[in-house]
Amino acid sequence: MDALYTAVATATHGREGRAVTNDGRIDLALAMPVELGGNGQGTNPEQLFAAGYAACFGSALGLVGRQAKADVSEAAVTAEVGIGKQGEGFGLKVTLRVELPDTLDEATGRKLVEAAHQVCPYSNATRGNIEVNLVIE
């Protein structure tokens, strides 16, 4: 694959440090969530992954919607990224909640969401690696 764009970010001090992109658009404190024993006074990697996946999946849905001549411009995608023990380490799981416009029938909506799941780079990166559940609302 030839990259059309490459994002660059540097994190220091792991989950209790700082994350900064090379262009300075993201510069934020990182902190463990309270649920994992941290103080919760910063953003955590799971939140960043959730935001990226939700945005990317929404764009993929827009692409397949345009190709199918279906208006999904009012769709919203919420990504829930969970972290937990997996063997000796940790693993992730994702639930993508896709709220589709009322103007779409259920069958068409499901086909578009499933097509977006095949197109989305985040879906392609996670496929076969972590559990991803699609929920249409």
Secondary structure as a PSIPRED ss2 file (coil, helix, strand):
# PSIPRED VFORMAT (PSIPRED V4.0)

   1 M C   1.000  0.000  0.000
   2 D C   1.000  0.000  0.000
   3 A C   1.000  0.000  0.000
   4 L C   1.000  0.000  0.000
   5 Y C   1.000  0.000  0.000
   6 T C   1.000  0.000  0.000
   7 A C   1.000  0.000  0.000
   8 V C   1.000  0.000  0.000
   9 A E   0.000  0.000  1.000
  10 T E   0.000  0.000  1.000
  11 A E   0.000  0.000  1.000
  12 T E   0.000  0.000  1.000
  13 H C   1.000  0.000  0.000
  14 G H   0.000  1.000  0.000
  15 R H   0.000  1.000  0.000
  16 E H   0.000  1.000  0.000
  17 G C   1.000  0.000  0.000
  18 R E   0.000  0.000  1.000
  19 A E   0.000  0.000  1.000
  20 V E   0.000  0.000  1.000
  21 T E   0.000  0.000  1.000
  22 N C   1.000  0.000  0.000
  23 D C   1.000  0.000  0.000
  24 G C   1.000  0.000  0.000
  25 R C   1.000  0.000  0.000
  26 I C   1.000  0.000  0.000
  27 D E   0.000  0.000  1.000
  28 L E   0.000  0.000  1.000
  29 A E   0.000  0.000  1.000
  30 L E   0.000  0.000  1.000
  31 A C   1.000  0.000  0.000
  32 M C   1.000  0.000  0.000
  33 P C   1.000  0.000  0.000
  34 V H   0.000  1.000  0.000
  35 E H   0.000  1.000  0.000
  36 L H   0.000  1.000  0.000
  37 G C   1.000  0.000  0.000
  38 G C   1.000  0.000  0.000
  39 N C   1.000  0.000  0.000
  40 G C   1.000  0.000  0.000
  41 Q C   1.000  0.000  0.000
  42 G C   1.000  0.000  0.000
  43 T E   0.000  0.000  1.000
  44 N C   1.000  0.000  0.000
  45 P H   0.000  1.000  0.000
  46 E H   0.000  1.000  0.000
  47 Q H   0.000  1.000  0.000
  48 L H   0.000  1.000  0.000
  49 F H   0.000  1.000  0.000
  50 A H   0.000  1.000  0.000
  51 A H   0.000  1.000  0.000
  52 G H   0.000  1.000  0.000
  53 Y H   0.000  1.000  0.000
  54 A H   0.000  1.000  0.000
  55 A H   0.000  1.000  0.000
  56 C H   0.000  1.000  0.000
  57 F H   0.000  1.000  0.000
  58 G H   0.000  1.000  0.000
  59 S H   0.000  1.000  0.000
  60 A H   0.000  1.000  0.000
  61 L H   0.000  1.000  0.000
  62 G H   0.000  1.000  0.000
  63 L H   0.000  1.000  0.000
  64 V H   0.000  1.000  0.000
  65 G H   0.000  1.000  0.000
  66 R H   0.000  1.000  0.000
  67 Q H   0.000  1.000  0.000
  68 A C   1.000  0.000  0.000
  69 K C   1.000  0.000  0.000
  70 A C   1.000  0.000  0.000
  71 D C   1.000  0.000  0.000
  72 V C   1.000  0.000  0.000
  73 S C   1.000  0.000  0.000
  74 E C   1.000  0.000  0.000
  75 A C   1.000  0.000  0.000
  76 A E   0.000  0.000  1.000
  77 V E   0.000  0.000  1.000
  78 T E   0.000  0.000  1.000
  79 A E   0.000  0.000  1.000
  80 E E   0.000  0.000  1.000
  81 V E   0.000  0.000  1.000
  82 G E   0.000  0.000  1.000
  83 I E   0.000  0.000  1.000
  84 G E   0.000  0.000  1.000
  85 K E   0.000  0.000  1.000
  86 Q E   0.000  0.000  1.000
  87 G C   1.000  0.000  0.000
  88 E C   1.000  0.000  0.000
  89 G E   0.000  0.000  1.000
  90 F E   0.000  0.000  1.000
  91 G E   0.000  0.000  1.000
  92 L E   0.000  0.000  1.000
  93 K E   0.000  0.000  1.000
  94 V E   0.000  0.000  1.000
  95 T E   0.000  0.000  1.000
  96 L E   0.000  0.000  1.000
  97 R E   0.000  0.000  1.000
  98 V E   0.000  0.000  1.000
  99 E E   0.000  0.000  1.000
 100 L C   1.000  0.000  0.000
 101 P C   1.000  0.000  0.000
 102 D C   1.000  0.000  0.000
 103 T C   1.000  0.000  0.000
 104 L C   1.000  0.000  0.000
 105 D C   1.000  0.000  0.000
 106 E H   0.000  1.000  0.000
 107 A H   0.000  1.000  0.000
 108 T H   0.000  1.000  0.000
 109 G H   0.000  1.000  0.000
 110 R H   0.000  1.000  0.000
 111 K H   0.000  1.000  0.000
 112 L H   0.000  1.000  0.000
 113 V H   0.000  1.000  0.000
 114 E H   0.000  1.000  0.000
 115 A H   0.000  1.000  0.000
 116 A H   0.000  1.000  0.000
 117 H H   0.000  1.000  0.000
 118 Q H   0.000  1.000  0.000
 119 V H   0.000  1.000  0.000
 120 C C   1.000  0.000  0.000
 121 P H   0.000  1.000  0.000
 122 Y H   0.000  1.000  0.000
 123 S H   0.000  1.000  0.000
 124 N H   0.000  1.000  0.000
 125 A H   0.000  1.000  0.000
 126 T H   0.000  1.000  0.000
 127 R C   1.000  0.000  0.000
 128 G C   1.000  0.000  0.000
 129 N C   1.000  0.000  0.000
 130 I C   1.000  0.000  0.000
 131 E E   0.000  0.000  1.000
 132 V E   0.000  0.000  1.000
 133 N E   0.000  0.000  1.000
 134 L E   0.000  0.000  1.000
 135 V E   0.000  0.000  1.000
 136 I E   0.000  0.000  1.000
 137 E C   1.000  0.000  0.000
